[in-house]
Amino acid sequence: MRLQRSRDFAEIYAQRRTAGDAHLLIFARRSRLTHARFGVSISRKHGCAVVRNRKRRLLREAFRLNRIHLPEGLDLILIPRQRLDSQLTDYSRSLVRLAEKLDRTLPQLDDT
């Protein structure tokens, strides 16, 4: 369920399909899989390793709790905004809403 290869990240960034709000920015692309996958990208601007790891854990948990509500066949890169007040509920709401928005705007894959 996770994106780990840098090539996957590069391909998603290259498509430049994004949606964002006050808590989260998501890059996305379609895949041929029957489930959504995700990766997390957090820069050092967010703070020390402790702060970045906490945000990473919160995003993973938000994905785990909401994966049944996410559209199928999406590869997502989750990038948190530089806020200190974002909680699990904020990330969960943002993830579901933005993923649905991206699902509507991304072009469908060809069956060839």
C-alpha positions as CSV (number, residue, x, y, z in Angstrom):
1,M,0.0,0.0,0.0
2,R,3.0,2.3,0.2
3,L,5.1,4.0,-2.5
4,Q,8.8,3.6,-1.7
5,R,10.8,3.8,-5.0
6,S,12.1,7.2,-6.0
7,R,11.0,6.5,-9.6
8,D,7.4,6.2,-8.5
9,F,7.7,9.5,-6.7
10,A,9.3,11.2,-9.7
11,E,6.5,9.9,-12.1
12,I,3.8,11.2,-9.8
13,Y,5.5,14.6,-9.5
14,A,6.0,14.8,-13.3
15,Q,2.2,14.6,-13.9
16,R,1.7,17.7,-11.8
17,R,-1.8,16.8,-10.7
18,T,-2.4,18.3,-7.2
19,A,-5.0,19.2,-4.7
20,G,-4.5,21.0,-1.4
21,D,-6.0,22.6,1.6
22,A,-4.8,24.2,4.8
23,H,-3.5,20.9,6.2
24,L,-2.4,18.8,3.3
25,L,-1.1,18.9,-0.3
26,I,-1.6,15.7,-2.5
27,F,0.1,14.8,-5.7
28,A,-1.7,12.0,-7.6
29,R,-1.8,9.8,-10.6
30,R,-3.9,6.8,-11.8
31,S,-2.6,3.2,-11.5
32,R,-4.0,-0.1,-12.7
33,L,-4.2,-1.5,-9.1
34,T,-7.4,-2.2,-7.3
35,H,-6.4,-0.2,-4.2
36,A,-4.9,3.2,-3.4
37,R,-1.2,3.5,-2.6
38,F,0.5,6.4,-0.8
39,G,3.9,7.9,-0.1
40,V,4.8,10.6,2.4
41,S,7.2,13.5,1.7
42,I,8.2,15.9,4.5
43,S,10.9,18.5,4.2
44,R,13.2,19.6,6.9
45,K,11.4,22.9,7.0
46,H,8.8,21.2,9.2
47,G,11.3,21.0,12.1
48,C,13.5,18.4,13.8
49,A,13.3,14.7,13.1
50,V,10.9,14.2,16.0
51,V,8.3,16.6,14.5
52,R,8.7,15.2,11.0
53,N,8.3,11.6,12.2
54,R,5.2,12.5,14.2
55,K,3.6,14.0,11.1
56,R,4.6,10.9,9.1
57,R,3.0,8.6,11.6
58,L,-0.2,10.7,11.6
59,L,-0.4,10.6,7.8
60,R,0.1,6.8,7.8
61,E,-2.6,6.4,10.4
62,A,-5.0,8.7,8.5
63,F,-4.4,6.6,5.3
64,R,-4.9,3.3,7.3
65,L,-8.1,4.4,8.8
66,N,-9.6,5.9,5.6
67,R,-8.3,3.5,2.9
68,I,-11.8,2.0,2.4
69,H,-13.1,5.5,1.7
70,L,-10.5,6.4,-0.9
71,P,-11.0,5.9,-4.6
72,E,-9.4,2.8,-6.2
73,G,-6.4,2.9,-8.4
74,L,-4.8,6.1,-7.2
75,D,-1.1,6.6,-6.3
76,L,-0.9,9.5,-3.8
77,I,2.0,11.5,-2.4
78,L,1.0,13.2,0.9
79,I,2.8,16.4,1.9
80,P,1.7,18.1,5.1
81,R,1.5,21.8,5.4
82,Q,3.8,23.6,7.8
83,R,1.3,23.9,10.6
84,L,1.7,22.8,14.2
85,D,-2.0,22.4,15.0
86,S,-2.8,19.7,12.5
87,Q,-4.2,16.5,14.1
88,L,-5.2,13.1,12.9
89,T,-8.8,14.2,12.3
90,D,-7.6,17.1,10.1
91,Y,-5.4,14.9,8.0
92,S,-8.2,12.2,7.7
93,R,-10.8,14.7,6.5
94,S,-8.4,16.4,4.1
95,L,-7.1,13.0,2.7
96,V,-10.6,11.7,1.8
97,R,-11.9,15.0,0.4
98,L,-8.8,15.8,-1.7
99,A,-8.5,12.2,-3.0
100,E,-12.1,12.3,-4.2
101,K,-11.5,15.6,-5.8
102,L,-8.4,14.3,-7.6
103,D,-10.3,11.1,-8.7
104,R,-12.8,13.4,-10.4
105,T,-10.2,15.5,-12.2
106,L,-7.6,12.8,-13.2
107,P,-8.0,11.3,-16.7
108,Q,-9.0,7.7,-16.9
109,L,-6.4,5.1,-18.0
110,D,-6.6,3.5,-21.4
111,D,-7.3,-0.2,-21.5
112,T,-4.7,-0.9,-24.1
